[in-house]
Amino acid sequence: MAPTILIAGATGNTGRSTVESLSKWLETNDAISGHRIIALTRSASGAVAQELAKLPGVEVVEKNWIEITPEWLRENEIVKAFVASQPTSAQFTEESTFLIAALQAGVKYVVRISTTEPNVRPDSLAFYSRSHWALEALLSTPEFDRLQWTSLQPNSFSKLYLGTSAAFINQYRKTGKQETLRILGSPDAPVGIIDADEIGVLAATLLALQDPSPHNKAKYVVNGPEDITGDQLVKMVEQYIGAKVENVIFKDMSFVDMMAQYSPDPKNITLSIKHALEPVVAGLCSASTTSKAVLELAAPKNTPAQTLASMLEE
């Protein structure tokens, strides 16, 4: 069996491009030549999983990542891993269990997805931001010195920020009628929204390094190449529909209310996600905050305009 790179959540918004990038580089990158890639998913029959299974060097495995043991990691010769845990009340328990298993199994390097950098602190009002702080604090202890790691902190995902605008445009094209345009950001605060695919490319770049030690214990802020404000997004929408937008709601977090309605977590915990928007609307998440190492490793290229255009083509 060959040394293996594990991608937990391989069919997710960042995991997919991580798998695709690593597979593409297997024959050209000496550091990972001869490695295999395990793309972990809860459903191997899904469309994305089936597409990943066709890629060179990729083995799709149906398994719940939170049930992974040190024995399974050793049996599969996992030397590096990628993980992007879900923002639930069990997040710390689930990811820390995986990280401890990786430590015990002798995994050499883990790349993980964190969240908006200004929120990653012990007193964050958004519960999952505290979870990320606790996970990074755990990894920073002497007990975890044998496990190298890098944490990627995307400030705002493009498709989340632009999703309601794409839906508004598509609805107008079908009916010729306007509904209310809901925008996550504020009218004037710049935010460097980042395409999830490009985060996957960055994660893959780190996993493909011969020596990741220069990036050990690093927490990298990740943004797209350009800022966008709520007002600028309204103008983009108007260009697509050829009319003035009649009603706009900025700082919209109504989708969190829907999440709270259906989440098995206590409602007040889920609703705390609304606080995650505060640094975004305060202008603390501009493209200028991107870590220098990100620009050197795999500088994001997709602009808000390009991402919106691609969403409308889907």
C-alpha positions as protocol buffer text, in pm:
chain_id: "A"
residue {
  index: 1
  type: MET
  ca { x: 0 y: 0 z: 0 }
}
residue {
  index: 2
  type: ALA
  ca { x: 123 y: 350 z: -83 }
}
residue {
  index: 3
  type: PRO
  ca { x: 147 y: 654 z: 148 }
}
residue {
  index: 4
  type: THR
  ca { x: -194 y: 818 z: 145 }
}
residue {
  index: 5
  type: ILE
  ca { x: -347 y: 1163 z: 168 }
}
residue {
  index: 6
  type: LEU
  ca { x: -691 y: 1163 z: 332 }
}
residue {
  index: 7
  type: ILE
  ca { x: -953 y: 1419 z: 232 }
}
residue {
  index: 8
  type: ALA
  ca { x: -1237 y: 1418 z: 486 }
}
residue {
  index: 9
  type: GLY
  ca { x: -1549 y: 1575 z: 340 }
}
residue {
  index: 10
  type: ALA
  ca { x: -1425 y: 1520 z: -14 }
}
residue {
  index: 11
  type: THR
  ca { x: -1757 y: 1613 z: -175 }
}
residue {
  index: 12
  type: GLY
  ca { x: -1791 y: 1938 z: 19 }
}
residue {
  index: 13
  type: ASN
  ca { x: -1739 y: 2291 z: -105 }
}
residue {
  index: 14
  type: THR
  ca { x: -1363 y: 2292 z: -36 }
}
residue {
  index: 15
  type: GLY
  ca { x: -1291 y: 1919 z: -32 }
}
residue {
  index: 16
  type: ARG
  ca { x: -1380 y: 1857 z: -395 }
}
residue {
  index: 17
  type: SER
  ca { x: -1123 y: 2095 z: -542 }
}
residue {
  index: 18
  type: THR
  ca { x: -865 y: 1968 z: -293 }
}
residue {
  index: 19
  type: VAL
  ca { x: -908 y: 1617 z: -433 }
}
residue {
  index: 20
  type: GLU
  ca { x: -915 y: 1735 z: -795 }
}
residue {
  index: 21
  type: SER
  ca { x: -596 y: 1940 z: -754 }
}
residue {
  index: 22
  type: LEU
  ca { x: -400 y: 1666 z: -580 }
}
residue {
  index: 23
  type: SER
  ca { x: -504 y: 1409 z: -841 }
}
residue {
  index: 24
  type: LYS
  ca { x: -390 y: 1640 z: -1119 }
}
residue {
  index: 25
  type: TRP
  ca { x: -48 y: 1686 z: -957 }
}
residue {
  index: 26
  type: LEU
  ca { x: 28 y: 1321 z: -876 }
}
residue {
  index: 27
  type: GLU
  ca { x: 233 y: 1273 z: -1192 }
}
residue {
  index: 28
  type: THR
  ca { x: 410 y: 1610 z: -1188 }
}
residue {
  index: 29
  type: ASN
  ca { x: 488 y: 1673 z: -821 }
}
residue {
  index: 30
  type: ASP
  ca { x: 771 y: 1460 z: -683 }
}
residue {
  index: 31
  type: ALA
  ca { x: 660 y: 1522 z: -324 }
}
residue {
  index: 32
  type: ILE
  ca { x: 336 y: 1328 z: -375 }
}
residue {
  index: 33
  type: SER
  ca { x: 435 y: 1100 z: -663 }
}
residue {
  index: 34
  type: GLY
  ca { x: 342 y: 744 z: -567 }
}
residue {
  index: 35
  type: HIS
  ca { x: 84 y: 859 z: -314 }
}
residue {
  index: 36
  type: ARG
  ca { x: -281 y: 765 z: -330 }
}
residue {
  index: 37
  type: ILE
  ca { x: -572 y: 986 z: -232 }
}
residue {
  index: 38
  type: ILE
  ca { x: -864 y: 867 z: -21 }
}
residue {
  index: 39
  type: ALA
  ca { x: -1171 y: 1082 z: -81 }
}
residue {
  index: 40
  type: LEU
  ca { x: -1393 y: 1024 z: 220 }
}
residue {
  index: 41
  type: THR
  ca { x: -1769 y: 1068 z: 184 }
}
residue {
  index: 42
  type: ARG
  ca { x: -2084 y: 958 z: 361 }
}
residue {
  index: 43
  type: SER
  ca { x: -2236 y: 853 z: 29 }
}
residue {
  index: 44
  type: ALA
  ca { x: -2022 y: 701 z: -245 }
}
residue {
  index: 45
  type: SER
  ca { x: -2327 y: 686 z: -473 }
}
residue {
  index: 46
  type: GLY
  ca { x: -2361 y: 1066 z: -496 }
}
residue {
  index: 47
  type: ALA
  ca { x: -2290 y: 1242 z: -824 }
}
residue {
  index: 48
  type: VAL
  ca { x: -1983 y: 1430 z: -697 }
}
residue {
  index: 49
  type: ALA
  ca { x: -1838 y: 1117 z: -535 }
}
residue {
  index: 50
  type: GLN
  ca { x: -1880 y: 922 z: -857 }
}
residue {
  index: 51
  type: GLU
  ca { x: -1699 y: 1195 z: -1053 }
}
residue {
  index: 52
  type: LEU
  ca { x: -1413 y: 1196 z: -802 }
}
residue {
  index: 53
  type: ALA
  ca { x: -1385 y: 816 z: -829 }
}
residue {
  index: 54
  type: LYS
  ca { x: -1290 y: 858 z: -1196 }
}
residue {
  index: 55
  type: LEU
  ca { x: -984 y: 1070 z: -1116 }
}
residue {
  index: 56
  type: PRO
  ca { x: -633 y: 918 z: -1130 }
}
residue {
  index: 57
  type: GLY
  ca { x: -502 y: 803 z: -795 }
}
residue {
  index: 58
  type: VAL
  ca { x: -830 y: 866 z: -613 }
}
residue {
  index: 59
  type: GLU
  ca { x: -1017 y: 604 z: -410 }
}
residue {
  index: 60
  type: VAL
  ca { x: -1360 y: 709 z: -286 }
}
residue {
  index: 61
  type: VAL
  ca { x: -1435 y: 554 z: 54 }
}
residue {
  index: 62
  type: GLU
  ca { x: -1779 y: 567 z: 217 }
}
residue {
  index: 63
  type: LYS
  ca { x: -1716 y: 636 z: 582 }
}
residue {
  index: 64
  type: ASN
  ca { x: -1817 y: 890 z: 846 }
}
residue {
  index: 65
  type: TRP
  ca { x: -1498 y: 1082 z: 924 }
}
residue {
  index: 66
  type: ILE
  ca { x: -1591 y: 1130 z: 1290 }
}
residue {
  index: 67
  type: GLU
  ca { x: -1572 y: 752 z: 1338 }
}
residue {
  index: 68
  type: ILE
  ca { x: -1211 y: 727 z: 1215 }
}
residue {
  index: 69
  type: THR
  ca { x: -974 y: 553 z: 1456 }
}
residue {
  index: 70
  type: PRO
  ca { x: -595 y: 551 z: 1487 }
}
residue {
  index: 71
  type: GLU
  ca { x: -603 y: 188 z: 1371 }
}
residue {
  index: 72
  type: TRP
  ca { x: -788 y: 278 z: 1050 }
}
residue {
  index: 73
  type: LEU
  ca { x: -543 y: 561 z: 979 }
}
residue {
  index: 74
  type: ARG
  ca { x: -244 y: 330 z: 1026 }
}
residue {
  index: 75
  type: GLU
  ca { x: -398 y: 50 z: 819 }
}
residue {
  index: 76
  type: ASN
  ca { x: -451 y: 294 z: 532 }
}
residue {
  index: 77
  type: GLU
  ca { x: -105 y: 451 z: 570 }
}
residue {
  index: 78
  type: ILE
  ca { x: -243 y: 805 z: 607 }
}
residue {
  index: 79
  type: VAL
  ca { x: 47 y: 1050 z: 617 }
}
residue {
  index: 80
  type: LYS
  ca { x: -140 y: 1376 z: 549 }
}
residue {
  index: 81
  type: ALA
  ca { x: -503 y: 1483 z: 590 }
}
residue {
  index: 82
  type: PHE
  ca { x: -750 y: 1758 z: 511 }
}
residue {
  index: 83
  type: VAL
  ca { x: -1052 y: 1829 z: 729 }
}
residue {
  index: 84
  type: ALA
  ca { x: -1337 y: 2080 z: 712 }
}
residue {
  index: 85
  type: SER
  ca { x: -1574 y: 2019 z: 1004 }
}
residue {
  index: 86
  type: GLN
  ca { x: -1936 y: 2131 z: 1006 }
}
residue {
  index: 87
  type: PRO
  ca { x: -2057 y: 2418 z: 1230 }
}
residue {
  index: 88
  type: THR
  ca { x: -2266 y: 2218 z: 1474 }
}
residue {
  index: 89
  type: SER
  ca { x: -2261 y: 2211 z: 1853 }
}
residue {
  index: 90
  type: ALA
  ca { x: -2062 y: 1886 z: 1830 }
}
residue {
  index: 91
  type: GLN
  ca { x: -1790 y: 2044 z: 1614 }
}
residue {
  index: 92
  type: PHE
  ca { x: -1516 y: 2058 z: 1876 }
}
residue {
  index: 93
  type: THR
  ca { x: -1584 y: 1704 z: 1998 }
}
residue {
  index: 94
  type: GLU
  ca { x: -1590 y: 1561 z: 1646 }
}
residue {
  index: 95
  type: GLU
  ca { x: -1285 y: 1734 z: 1503 }
}
residue {
  index: 96
  type: SER
  ca { x: -1074 y: 1701 z: 1817 }
}
residue {
  index: 97
  type: THR
  ca { x: -1149 y: 1327 z: 1819 }
}
residue {
  index: 98
  type: PHE
  ca { x: -1017 y: 1306 z: 1463 }
}
residue {
  index: 99
  type: LEU
  ca { x: -710 y: 1515 z: 1546 }
}
residue {
  index: 100
  type: ILE
  ca { x: -625 y: 1297 z: 1846 }
}
residue {
  index: 101
  type: ALA
  ca { x: -661 y: 987 z: 1627 }
}
residue {
  index: 102
  type: ALA
  ca { x: -426 y: 1149 z: 1372 }
}
residue {
  index: 103
  type: LEU
  ca { x: -175 y: 1227 z: 1647 }
}
residue {
  index: 104
  type: GLN
  ca { x: -184 y: 871 z: 1781 }
}
residue {
  index: 105
  type: ALA
  ca { x: -156 y: 721 z: 1433 }
}
residue {
  index: 106
  type: GLY
  ca { x: 153 y: 924 z: 1345 }
}
residue {
  index: 107
  type: VAL
  ca { x: -8 y: 1134 z: 1072 }
}
residue {
  index: 108
  type: LYS
  ca { x: 253 y: 1392 z: 974 }
}
residue {
  index: 109
  type: TYR
  ca { x: 48 y: 1693 z: 860 }
}
residue {
  index: 110
  type: VAL
  ca { x: -311 y: 1821 z: 868 }
}
residue {
  index: 111
  type: VAL
  ca { x: -465 y: 2112 z: 680 }
}
residue {
  index: 112
  type: ARG
  ca { x: -793 y: 2228 z: 832 }
}
residue {
  index: 113
  type: ILE
  ca { x: -1055 y: 2486 z: 742 }
}
residue {
  index: 114
  type: SER
  ca { x: -1125 y: 2744 z: 1010 }
}
residue {
  index: 115
  type: THR
  ca { x: -1342 y: 3057 z: 983 }
}
residue {
  index: 116
  type: THR
  ca { x: -1338 y: 3438 z: 971 }
}
residue {
  index: 117
  type: GLU
  ca { x: -1018 y: 3543 z: 1149 }
}
residue {
  index: 118
  type: PRO
  ca { x: -1157 y: 3829 z: 1365 }
}
residue {
  index: 119
  type: ASN
  ca { x: -1413 y: 3586 z: 1508 }
}
residue {
  index: 120
  type: VAL
  ca { x: -1164 y: 3316 z: 1611 }
}
residue {
  index: 121
  type: ARG
  ca { x: -1135 y: 3407 z: 1976 }
}
residue {
  index: 122
  type: PRO
  ca { x: -1251 y: 3264 z: 2311 }
}
residue {
  index: 123
  type: ASP
  ca { x: -1519 y: 3528 z: 2367 }
}
residue {
  index: 124
  type: SER
  ca { x: -1678 y: 3512 z: 2023 }
}
residue {
  index: 125
  type: LEU
  ca { x: -2056 y: 3525 z: 2041 }
}
residue {
  index: 126
  type: ALA
  ca { x: -2082 y: 3290 z: 1741 }
}
residue {
  index: 127
  type: PHE
  ca { x: -2052 y: 2939 z: 1884 }
}
residue {
  index: 128
  type: TYR
  ca { x: -1865 y: 2778 z: 1597 }
}
residue {
  index: 129
  type: SER
  ca { x: -1600 y: 3052 z: 1599 }
}
residue {
  index: 130
  type: ARG
  ca { x: -1524 y: 2959 z: 1960 }
}
residue {
  index: 131
  type: SER
  ca { x: -1498 y: 2597 z: 1848 }
}
residue {
  index: 132
  type: HIS
  ca { x: -1236 y: 2692 z: 1590 }
}
residue {
  index: 133
  type: TRP
  ca { x: -1045 y: 2893 z: 1852 }
}
residue {
  index: 134
  type: ALA
  ca { x: -1051 y: 2594 z: 2087 }
}
residue {
  index: 135
  type: LEU
  ca { x: -936 y: 2355 z: 1814 }
}
residue {
  index: 136
  type: GLU
  ca { x: -644 y: 2581 z: 1719 }
}
residue {
  index: 137
  type: ALA
  ca { x: -556 y: 2622 z: 2087 }
}
residue {
  index: 138
  type: LEU
  ca { x: -561 y: 2242 z: 2124 }
}
residue {
  index: 139
  type: LEU
  ca { x: -329 y: 2197 z: 1826 }
}
residue {
  index: 140
  type: SER
  ca { x: -92 y: 2461 z: 1965 }
}
residue {
  index: 141
  type: THR
  ca { x: -23 y: 2267 z: 2287 }
}
residue {
  index: 142
  type: PRO
  ca { x: 305 y: 2078 z: 2340 }
}
residue {
  index: 143
  type: GLU
  ca { x: 111 y: 1752 z: 2340 }
}
residue {
  index: 144
  type: PHE
  ca { x: 43 y: 1801 z: 1967 }
}
residue {
  index: 145
  type: ASP
  ca { x: 397 y: 1894 z: 1865 }
}
residue {
  index: 146
  type: ARG
  ca { x: 433 y: 1569 z: 1669 }
}
residue {
  index: 147
  type: LEU
  ca { x: 142 y: 1666 z: 1440 }
}
residue {
  index: 148
  type: GLN
  ca { x: 217 y: 1951 z: 1201 }
}
residue {
  index: 149
  type: TRP
  ca { x: -85 y: 2158 z: 1097 }
}
residue {
  index: 150
  type: THR
  ca { x: -203 y: 2465 z: 911 }
}
residue {
  index: 151
  type: SER
  ca { x: -536 y: 2638 z: 964 }
}
residue {
  index: 152
  type: LEU
  ca { x: -699 y: 2828 z: 677 }
}
residue {
  index: 153
  type: GLN
  ca { x: -927 y: 3116 z: 781 }
}
residue {
  index: 154
  type: PRO
  ca { x: -1155 y: 3223 z: 494 }
}
residue {
  index: 155
  type: ASN
  ca { x: -1331 y: 3548 z: 572 }
}
residue {
  index: 156
  type: SER
  ca { x: -1639 y: 3499 z: 355 }
}
residue {
  index: 157
  type: PHE
  ca { x: -1735 y: 3241 z: 93 }
}
residue {
  index: 158
  type: SER
  ca { x: -1831 y: 3381 z: -247 }
}
residue {
  index: 159
  type: LYS
  ca { x: -2130 y: 3158 z: -310 }
}
residue {
  index: 160
  type: LEU
  ca { x: -2279 y: 3237 z: 30 }
}
residue {
  index: 161
  type: TYR
  ca { x: -2234 y: 3611 z: -25 }
}
residue {
  index: 162
  type: LEU
  ca { x: -2357 y: 3604 z: -387 }
}
residue {
  index: 163
  type: GLY
  ca { x: -2614 y: 3325 z: -368 }
}
residue {
  index: 164
  type: THR
  ca { x: -2919 y: 3541 z: -302 }
}
residue {
  index: 165
  type: SER
  ca { x: -2821 y: 3779 z: -582 }
}
residue {
  index: 166
  type: ALA
  ca { x: -2786 y: 3493 z: -832 }
}
residue {
  index: 167
  type: ALA
  ca { x: -3128 y: 3363 z: -726 }
}
residue {
  index: 168
  type: PHE
  ca { x: -3277 y: 3714 z: -761 }
}
residue {
  index: 169
  type: ILE
  ca { x: -3141 y: 3748 z: -1116 }
}
residue {
  index: 170
  type: ASN
  ca { x: -3262 y: 3403 z: -1222 }
}
residue {
  index: 171
  type: GLN
  ca { x: -3608 y: 3468 z: -1078 }
}
residue {
  index: 172
  type: TYR
  ca { x: -3632 y: 3803 z: -1259 }
}
residue {
  index: 173
  type: ARG
  ca { x: -3527 y: 3642 z: -1586 }
}
residue {
  index: 174
  type: LYS
  ca { x: -3806 y: 3386 z: -1550 }
}
residue {
  index: 175
  type: THR
  ca { x: -4089 y: 3611 z: -1434 }
}
residue {
  index: 176
  type: GLY
  ca { x: -3990 y: 3969 z: -1512 }
}
residue {
  index: 177
  type: LYS
  ca { x: -4088 y: 4052 z: -1154 }
}
residue {
  index: 178
  type: GLN
  ca { x: -3870 y: 4161 z: -865 }
}
residue {
  index: 179
  type: GLU
  ca { x: -3869 y: 4019 z: -517 }
}
residue {
  index: 180
  type: THR
  ca { x: -3665 y: 4171 z: -234 }
}
residue {
  index: 181
  type: LEU
  ca { x: -3289 y: 4147 z: -292 }
}
residue {
  index: 182
  type: ARG
  ca { x: -3124 y: 4023 z: 25 }
}
residue {
  index: 183
  type: ILE
  ca { x: -2751 y: 4083 z: 68 }
}
residue {
  index: 184
  type: LEU
  ca { x: -2531 y: 3948 z: 342 }
}
residue {
  index: 185
  type: GLY
  ca { x: -2298 y: 4249 z: 356 }
}
residue {
  index: 186
  type: SER
  ca { x: -2352 y: 4613 z: 438 }
}
residue {
  index: 187
  type: PRO
  ca { x: -2383 y: 4886 z: 171 }
}
residue {
  index: 188
  type: ASP
  ca { x: -2030 y: 5021 z: 213 }
}
residue {
  index: 189
  type: ALA
  ca { x: -1810 y: 4766 z: 395 }
}
residue {
  index: 190
  type: PRO
  ca { x: -1556 y: 4600 z: 161 }
}
residue {
  index: 191
  type: VAL
  ca { x: -1522 y: 4223 z: 190 }
}
residue {
  index: 192
  type: GLY
  ca { x: -1282 y: 3999 z: -2 }
}
residue {
  index: 193
  type: ILE
  ca { x: -1513 y: 3708 z: -72 }
}
residue {
  index: 194
  type: ILE
  ca { x: -1331 y: 3387 z: -166 }
}
residue {
  index: 195
  type: ASP
  ca { x: -1427 y: 3107 z: -405 }
}
residue {
  index: 196
  type: ALA
  ca { x: -1435 y: 2777 z: -214 }
}
residue {
  index: 197
  type: ASP
  ca { x: -1265 y: 2602 z: -506 }
}
residue {
  index: 198
  type: GLU
  ca { x: -963 y: 2827 z: -463 }
}
residue {
  index: 199
  type: ILE
  ca { x: -943 y: 2741 z: -94 }
}
residue {
  index: 200
  type: GLY
  ca { x: -928 y: 2377 z: -203 }
}
residue {
  index: 201
  type: VAL
  ca { x: -641 y: 2458 z: -440 }
}
residue {
  index: 202
  type: LEU
  ca { x: -457 y: 2630 z: -155 }
}
residue {
  index: 203
  type: ALA
  ca { x: -515 y: 2332 z: 75 }
}
residue {
  index: 204
  type: ALA
  ca { x: -391 y: 2093 z: -193 }
}
residue {
  index: 205
  type: THR
  ca { x: -82 y: 2310 z: -249 }
}
residue {
  index: 206
  type: LEU
  ca { x: 6 y: 2279 z: 119 }
}
residue {
  index: 207
  type: LEU
  ca { x: -60 y: 1904 z: 123 }
}
residue {
  index: 208
  type: ALA
  ca { x: 162 y: 1859 z: -182 }
}
residue {
  index: 209
  type: LEU
  ca { x: 467 y: 2021 z: -22 }
}
residue {
  index: 210
  type: GLN
  ca { x: 773 y: 1805 z: 38 }
}
residue {
  index: 211
  type: ASP
  ca { x: 832 y: 1988 z: 365 }
}
residue {
  index: 212
  type: PRO
  ca { x: 533 y: 2166 z: 522 }
}
residue {
  index: 213
  type: SER
  ca { x: 726 y: 2268 z: 833 }
}
residue {
  index: 214
  type: PRO
  ca { x: 751 y: 2639 z: 732 }
}
residue {
  index: 215
  type: HIS
  ca { x: 371 y: 2643 z: 756 }
}
residue {
  index: 216
  type: ASN
  ca { x: 343 y: 2443 z: 1079 }
}
residue {
  index: 217
  type: LYS
  ca { x: 114 y: 2604 z: 1338 }
}
residue {
  index: 218
  type: ALA
  ca { x: 28 y: 2877 z: 1085 }
}
residue {
  index: 219
  type: LYS
  ca { x: -313 y: 3040 z: 1066 }
}
residue {
  index: 220
  type: TYR
  ca { x: -359 y: 3195 z: 725 }
}
residue {
  index: 221
  type: VAL
  ca { x: -627 y: 3451 z: 643 }
}
residue {
  index: 222
  type: VAL
  ca { x: -777 y: 3379 z: 301 }
}
residue {
  index: 223
  type: ASN
  ca { x: -964 y: 3628 z: 82 }
}
residue {
  index: 224
  type: GLY
  ca { x: -1037 y: 3665 z: -286 }
}
residue {
  index: 225
  type: PRO
  ca { x: -838 y: 3908 z: -504 }
}
residue {
  index: 226
  type: GLU
  ca { x: -1097 y: 4189 z: -498 }
}
residue {
  index: 227
  type: ASP
  ca { x: -1327 y: 4350 z: -246 }
}
residue {
  index: 228
  type: ILE
  ca { x: -1697 y: 4398 z: -301 }
}
residue {
  index: 229
  type: THR
  ca { x: -1951 y: 4607 z: -108 }
}
residue {
  index: 230
  type: GLY
  ca { x: -2325 y: 4565 z: -88 }
}
residue {
  index: 231
  type: ASP
  ca { x: -2381 y: 4872 z: -304 }
}
residue {
  index: 232
  type: GLN
  ca { x: -2144 y: 4737 z: -571 }
}
residue {
  index: 233
  type: LEU
  ca { x: -2330 y: 4407 z: -571 }
}
residue {
  index: 234
  type: VAL
  ca { x: -2662 y: 4588 z: -623 }
}
residue {
  index: 235
  type: LYS
  ca { x: -2514 y: 4761 z: -929 }
}
residue {
  index: 236
  type: MET
  ca { x: -2393 y: 4426 z: -1065 }
}
residue {
  index: 237
  type: VAL
  ca { x: -2743 y: 4284 z: -1026 }
}
residue {
  index: 238
  type: GLU
  ca { x: -2895 y: 4586 z: -1200 }
}
residue {
  index: 239
  type: GLN
  ca { x: -2661 y: 4537 z: -1494 }
}
residue {
  index: 240
  type: TYR
  ca { x: -2780 y: 4178 z: -1530 }
}
residue {
  index: 241
  type: ILE
  ca { x: -3152 y: 4255 z: -1511 }
}
residue {
  index: 242
  type: GLY
  ca { x: -3140 y: 4586 z: -1699 }
}
residue {
  index: 243
  type: ALA
  ca { x: -3350 y: 4760 z: -1435 }
}
residue {
  index: 244
  type: LYS
  ca { x: -3313 y: 4934 z: -1101 }
}
residue {
  index: 245
  type: VAL
  ca { x: -3346 y: 4709 z: -797 }
}
residue {
  index: 246
  type: GLU
  ca { x: -3655 y: 4825 z: -609 }
}
residue {
  index: 247
  type: ASN
  ca { x: -3608 y: 4676 z: -261 }
}
residue {
  index: 248
  type: VAL
  ca { x: -3285 y: 4574 z: -89 }
}
residue {
  index: 249
  type: ILE
  ca { x: -3218 y: 4436 z: 258 }
}
residue {
  index: 250
  type: PHE
  ca { x: -2853 y: 4457 z: 365 }
}
residue {
  index: 251
  type: LYS
  ca { x: -2692 y: 4259 z: 652 }
}
residue {
  index: 252
  type: ASP
  ca { x: -2943 y: 3984 z: 585 }
}
residue {
  index: 253
  type: MET
  ca { x: -2904 y: 3674 z: 801 }
}
residue {
  index: 254
  type: SER
  ca { x: -3255 y: 3534 z: 757 }
}
residue {
  index: 255
  type: PHE
  ca { x: -3109 y: 3204 z: 636 }
}
residue {
  index: 256
  type: VAL
  ca { x: -2986 y: 3146 z: 992 }
}
residue {
  index: 257
  type: ASP
  ca { x: -3347 y: 3159 z: 1114 }
}
residue {
  index: 258
  type: MET
  ca { x: -3422 y: 2877 z: 871 }
}
residue {
  index: 259
  type: MET
  ca { x: -3121 y: 2683 z: 997 }
}
residue {
  index: 260
  type: ALA
  ca { x: -3238 y: 2724 z: 1356 }
}
residue {
  index: 261
  type: GLN
  ca { x: -3581 y: 2596 z: 1266 }
}
residue {
  index: 262
  type: TYR
  ca { x: -3448 y: 2265 z: 1134 }
}
residue {
  index: 263
  type: SER
  ca { x: -3123 y: 2215 z: 1322 }
}
residue {
  index: 264
  type: PRO
  ca { x: -3115 y: 1951 z: 1598 }
}
residue {
  index: 265
  type: ASP
  ca { x: -2902 y: 2192 z: 1801 }
}
residue {
  index: 266
  type: PRO
  ca { x: -3063 y: 2427 z: 2055 }
}
residue {
  index: 267
  type: LYS
  ca { x: -3210 y: 2726 z: 1874 }
}
residue {
  index: 268
  type: ASN
  ca { x: -3013 y: 2989 z: 2067 }
}
residue {
  index: 269
  type: ILE
  ca { x: -2686 y: 2819 z: 1972 }
}
residue {
  index: 270
  type: THR
  ca { x: -2768 y: 2812 z: 1603 }
}
residue {
  index: 271
  type: LEU
  ca { x: -2895 y: 3172 z: 1609 }
}
residue {
  index: 272
  type: SER
  ca { x: -2560 y: 3283 z: 1752 }
}
residue {
  index: 273
  type: ILE
  ca { x: -2423 y: 3236 z: 1398 }
}
residue {
  index: 274
  type: LYS
  ca { x: -2572 y: 3579 z: 1322 }
}
residue {
  index: 275
  type: HIS
  ca { x: -2289 y: 3736 z: 1523 }
}
residue {
  index: 276
  type: ALA
  ca { x: -2038 y: 3598 z: 1271 }
}
residue {
  index: 277
  type: LEU
  ca { x: -2141 y: 3877 z: 1033 }
}
residue {
  index: 278
  type: GLU
  ca { x: -2024 y: 4156 z: 1266 }
}
residue {
  index: 279
  type: PRO
  ca { x: -1659 y: 4183 z: 1148 }
}
residue {
  index: 280
  type: VAL
  ca { x: -1774 y: 4159 z: 787 }
}
residue {
  index: 281
  type: VAL
  ca { x: -2002 y: 4461 z: 812 }
}
residue {
  index: 282
  type: ALA
  ca { x: -1740 y: 4642 z: 1022 }
}
residue {
  index: 283
  type: GLY
  ca { x: -1499 y: 4632 z: 728 }
}
residue {
  index: 284
  type: LEU
  ca { x: -1251 y: 4396 z: 894 }
}
residue {
  index: 285
  type: CYS
  ca { x: -1254 y: 4135 z: 617 }
}
residue {
  index: 286
  type: SER
  ca { x: -1115 y: 4313 z: 314 }
}
residue {
  index: 287
  type: ALA
  ca { x: -881 y: 4154 z: 60 }
}
residue {
  index: 288
  type: SER
  ca { x: -595 y: 4351 z: 215 }
}
residue {
  index: 289
  type: THR
  ca { x: -600 y: 4119 z: 518 }
}
residue {
  index: 290
  type: THR
  ca { x: -496 y: 3811 z: 316 }
}
residue {
  index: 291
  type: SER
  ca { x: -186 y: 3645 z: 459 }
}
residue {
  index: 292
  type: LYS
  ca { x: 132 y: 3693 z: 255 }
}
residue {
  index: 293
  type: ALA
  ca { x: 195 y: 3318 z: 245 }
}
residue {
  index: 294
  type: VAL
  ca { x: -141 y: 3262 z: 72 }
}
residue {
  index: 295
  type: LEU
  ca { x: -42 y: 3498 z: -208 }
}
residue {
  index: 296
  type: GLU
  ca { x: 290 y: 3317 z: -245 }
}
residue {
  index: 297
  type: LEU
  ca { x: 147 y: 2963 z: -236 }
}
residue {
  index: 298
  type: ALA
  ca { x: -170 y: 2991 z: -444 }
}
residue {
  index: 299
  type: ALA
  ca { x: -297 y: 3345 z: -488 }
}
residue {
  index: 300
  type: PRO
  ca { x: -676 y: 3346 z: -543 }
}
residue {
  index: 301
  type: LYS
  ca { x: -780 y: 3475 z: -885 }
}
residue {
  index: 302
  type: ASN
  ca { x: -1159 y: 3456 z: -911 }
}
residue {
  index: 303
  type: THR
  ca { x: -1322 y: 3798 z: -872 }
}
residue {
  index: 304
  type: PRO
  ca { x: -1677 y: 3852 z: -744 }
}
residue {
  index: 305
  type: ALA
  ca { x: -1792 y: 3936 z: -1098 }
}
residue {
  index: 306
  type: GLN
  ca { x: -1643 y: 3615 z: -1237 }
}
residue {
  index: 307
  type: THR
  ca { x: -1794 y: 3402 z: -962 }
}
residue {
  index: 308
  type: LEU
  ca { x: -2140 y: 3554 z: -1006 }
}
residue {
  index: 309
  type: ALA
  ca { x: -2119 y: 3494 z: -1382 }
}
residue {
  index: 310
  type: SER
  ca { x: -2028 y: 3129 z: -1327 }
}
residue {
  index: 311
  type: MET
  ca { x: -2313 y: 3084 z: -1080 }
}
residue {
  index: 312
  type: LEU
  ca { x: -2560 y: 3214 z: -1335 }
}
residue {
  index: 313
  type: GLU
  ca { x: -2432 y: 2960 z: -1587 }
}
residue {
  index: 314
  type: GLU
  ca { x: -2487 y: 2663 z: -1355 }
}
